Amino acid sequence: MSADTRSHRTAGWTGPGRRRPVQQRSQERYGRILDACAALLDEAGPAALTTKEVAQRAQVPIGTLYQFFAGKEDLLAALAGRNLDRYLHRLDDRLRAEAPSGPAGFTDLAVDEFVAMKRTVPGFGQVDFGLSGPAAPSGVHDDQHLLDAEVDNNTAVALRLQALGGDLFGTTDPAALTLALRVALEAADAVLKLAFRGDRDGDPAMITECKRLVRCYLAEQLGPR
């Protein structure tokens, strides 16, 4: 796969916020702010998230934070978008290296990469591609549309996975594929939450069942490949 093709398949989220950094120094500050947000989420959870604390941890003036982010919702949206971009690039690397066949192979790699990020990426346990918990912190009014104002978070992820998987799904009906991936994501999300509820590394049996559930569902909806 060429670099241009890969860029087309994994690009898509540009993020919220008041302005995107262009200069290297601004990009570094922007990244530090998101890193600080992730660390605070791990330490204290979404309810304790404040822009003041994030700015202090990132060692930037609060005014600098507000140059990039209008508030907590923008911060969480940018973190979710960065997580999704990283996830898709990691998954794309695995797809190119292992060349799986059909929805089953795609499912296994997709779940494996999500679990790997859950275990290792700061803040991912609280905000993966949206808020992982049942309640949004104060000041966050629309946590279901952090990635895209037009569609909910899982639909946005489904569309990106659809573009990434391409012919692996073996269907010529884009709308049916989007729906199937949307349902698969909801199911996987629920099972993986159970897997990580009492085990910080994820219950291996639950992770295996998650893969089996999604494989069976997609095979039924898309046909075996």
C-alpha positions as CSV (number, residue, x, y, z in Angstrom):
1,M,0.0,0.0,0.0
2,S,1.3,3.4,-0.9
3,A,1.7,6.3,1.5
4,D,-1.0,8.2,-0.3
5,T,-3.4,5.3,0.0
6,R,-2.7,4.8,3.6
7,S,-3.2,8.5,4.3
8,H,-6.6,8.3,2.5
9,R,-7.7,5.2,4.5
10,T,-6.7,6.5,7.9
11,A,-7.2,10.3,7.7
12,G,-10.5,11.9,8.5
13,W,-10.7,13.5,11.9
14,T,-9.4,17.0,12.2
15,G,-10.5,17.8,15.7
16,P,-12.4,20.5,17.5
17,G,-10.9,23.5,19.2
18,R,-10.5,27.2,18.5
19,R,-7.4,26.7,16.3
20,R,-5.1,24.0,15.2
21,P,-1.4,24.5,15.9
22,V,0.9,25.0,12.9
23,Q,4.3,26.0,14.3
24,Q,6.3,23.3,16.0
25,R,6.3,25.0,19.4
26,S,2.6,25.3,19.3
27,Q,2.2,21.7,18.3
28,E,4.4,20.7,21.2
29,R,2.2,22.7,23.6
30,Y,-0.9,21.3,22.1
31,G,0.4,17.7,22.6
32,R,1.5,18.5,26.2
33,I,-2.0,19.8,27.0
34,L,-3.6,16.6,25.7
35,D,-1.0,14.4,27.5
36,A,-1.8,16.3,30.7
37,C,-5.6,15.8,30.2
38,A,-5.0,12.1,29.7
39,A,-2.9,11.8,32.9
40,L,-5.5,13.7,34.9
41,L,-8.2,11.4,33.7
42,D,-6.2,8.4,34.7
43,E,-5.5,9.9,38.2
44,A,-8.8,11.4,39.1
45,G,-11.4,10.5,36.4
46,P,-13.6,12.8,34.2
47,A,-15.4,14.4,37.1
48,A,-12.2,16.0,38.4
49,L,-11.2,17.4,34.9
50,T,-10.7,21.2,34.9
51,T,-9.0,23.3,32.4
52,K,-7.0,25.0,35.1
53,E,-5.5,21.7,36.4
54,V,-4.8,20.6,32.8
55,A,-2.9,23.8,32.1
56,Q,-0.9,23.5,35.3
57,R,0.1,20.0,34.5
58,A,1.0,20.9,31.0
59,Q,3.0,23.9,32.3
60,V,1.3,26.3,30.0
61,P,-0.6,29.5,30.8
62,I,-4.4,29.0,31.0
63,G,-4.7,31.5,28.1
64,T,-2.6,29.2,25.9
65,L,-5.0,26.4,26.6
66,Y,-7.9,28.5,25.6
67,Q,-6.2,29.5,22.4
68,F,-6.6,25.8,21.3
69,F,-9.7,24.7,23.3
70,A,-12.9,26.4,24.2
71,G,-13.3,24.2,27.3
72,K,-13.4,20.7,28.7
73,E,-15.6,19.3,25.9
74,D,-13.1,20.5,23.3
75,L,-10.3,18.9,25.3
76,L,-12.1,15.5,25.5
77,A,-13.0,15.7,21.8
78,A,-9.4,16.3,20.8
79,L,-8.1,13.5,23.0
80,A,-10.7,11.1,21.6
81,G,-9.8,12.2,18.0
82,R,-6.1,11.7,18.7
83,N,-6.8,8.3,20.1
84,L,-8.8,7.3,17.1
85,D,-6.1,8.5,14.7
86,R,-3.5,6.5,16.6
87,Y,-5.6,3.4,16.7
88,L,-6.3,3.5,13.0
89,H,-2.6,3.9,12.2
90,R,-1.7,1.0,14.4
91,L,-4.5,-1.1,13.0
92,D,-3.4,-0.2,9.4
93,D,0.1,-1.3,10.2
94,R,-1.2,-4.7,11.4
95,L,-3.4,-5.1,8.4
96,R,-0.6,-4.4,6.0
97,A,1.8,-6.7,7.9
98,E,-0.5,-9.6,8.5
99,A,-2.9,-9.4,5.5
100,P,-5.9,-11.0,7.2
101,S,-8.7,-12.4,5.1
102,G,-12.3,-11.3,5.5
103,P,-14.2,-9.8,8.4
104,A,-13.0,-12.4,10.9
105,G,-9.4,-11.5,10.5
106,F,-10.1,-7.8,10.6
107,T,-12.1,-8.3,13.8
108,D,-9.4,-10.1,15.6
109,L,-6.8,-7.4,14.8
110,A,-9.2,-4.6,15.6
111,V,-10.0,-6.0,19.0
112,D,-6.3,-6.8,19.7
113,E,-5.2,-3.2,18.9
114,F,-8.0,-1.7,21.0
115,V,-7.1,-4.0,24.0
116,A,-3.4,-3.1,23.6
117,M,-4.2,0.6,23.7
118,K,-6.5,0.1,26.7
119,R,-3.6,-1.4,28.5
120,T,-0.9,1.0,27.6
121,V,-2.2,4.4,26.4
122,P,-2.6,7.1,29.2
123,G,-6.2,8.2,29.6
124,F,-7.6,5.6,27.2
125,G,-9.4,3.8,29.9
126,Q,-11.5,6.9,30.5
127,V,-11.7,8.3,27.0
128,D,-11.1,6.0,24.1
129,F,-13.1,7.3,21.1
130,G,-15.6,8.9,23.5
131,L,-16.2,8.9,27.2
132,S,-16.0,5.3,28.5
133,G,-18.0,6.0,31.6
134,P,-21.8,6.5,32.0
135,A,-21.7,10.2,32.9
136,A,-20.1,13.2,31.3
137,P,-18.2,15.8,33.6
138,S,-19.8,19.1,34.2
139,G,-19.4,21.5,31.2
140,V,-19.6,18.7,28.7
141,H,-23.0,18.9,27.0
142,D,-22.7,16.5,24.1
143,D,-20.4,13.6,24.8
144,Q,-22.0,11.5,22.1
145,H,-20.7,13.7,19.3
146,L,-17.1,14.2,20.4
147,L,-15.7,13.0,17.1
148,D,-18.2,14.4,14.6
149,A,-21.0,16.9,15.1
150,E,-23.2,15.1,12.5
151,V,-23.0,11.5,13.8
152,D,-22.5,9.8,17.2
153,N,-19.1,8.6,18.2
154,N,-19.5,4.9,17.3
155,T,-20.9,5.8,13.9
156,A,-17.9,8.0,13.2
157,V,-15.6,5.1,14.2
158,A,-17.6,2.7,12.0
159,L,-17.2,4.9,9.0
160,R,-13.4,5.1,9.6
161,L,-13.2,1.3,10.0
162,Q,-15.2,0.9,6.9
163,A,-12.8,3.0,4.9
164,L,-9.8,1.2,6.4
165,G,-11.1,-2.3,5.9
166,G,-12.2,-1.8,2.3
167,D,-12.6,-5.0,0.3
168,L,-12.0,-7.2,3.4
169,F,-15.7,-6.9,4.3
170,G,-16.8,-8.3,1.0
171,T,-20.0,-6.3,0.5
172,T,-21.1,-3.7,-2.1
173,D,-23.7,-2.2,0.1
174,P,-22.0,0.7,2.1
175,A,-25.1,1.5,4.2
176,A,-25.5,-2.1,5.3
177,L,-21.9,-2.3,6.2
178,T,-22.0,0.9,8.2
179,L,-25.0,-0.4,10.1
180,A,-23.3,-3.8,10.8
181,L,-20.1,-2.1,12.0
182,R,-22.1,0.3,14.2
183,V,-23.9,-2.6,15.9
184,A,-20.6,-4.6,16.2
185,L,-19.0,-1.7,17.9
186,E,-21.8,-1.3,20.4
187,A,-21.6,-5.0,21.2
188,A,-17.8,-5.0,21.4
189,D,-17.8,-1.9,23.6
190,A,-20.2,-3.5,26.1
191,V,-18.2,-6.7,26.4
192,L,-14.8,-5.0,26.6
193,K,-16.1,-2.8,29.4
194,L,-17.0,-5.9,31.3
195,A,-13.5,-7.3,30.5
196,F,-11.8,-4.3,32.0
197,R,-14.1,-3.7,34.9
198,G,-12.3,-5.8,37.4
199,D,-9.1,-6.5,35.5
200,R,-6.8,-3.6,34.5
201,D,-5.3,-5.8,31.7
202,G,-8.7,-7.1,30.6
203,D,-10.1,-10.6,31.3
204,P,-8.7,-12.8,28.6
205,A,-11.9,-15.0,28.5
206,M,-14.1,-11.9,28.0
207,I,-11.7,-10.6,25.2
208,T,-12.0,-13.9,23.4
209,E,-15.7,-13.9,23.7
210,C,-15.8,-10.4,22.4
211,K,-14.0,-11.5,19.2
212,R,-16.3,-14.5,18.8
213,L,-19.4,-12.4,19.2
214,V,-18.3,-9.9,16.6
215,R,-17.0,-12.5,14.2
216,C,-20.3,-14.4,14.3
217,Y,-22.4,-11.3,13.9
218,L,-20.5,-9.9,11.0
219,A,-20.4,-13.4,9.3
220,E,-24.2,-13.5,9.6
221,Q,-24.6,-10.0,8.3
222,L,-21.9,-9.9,5.6
223,G,-21.5,-13.6,4.7
224,P,-18.4,-15.8,5.4
225,R,-15.2,-14.8,3.6
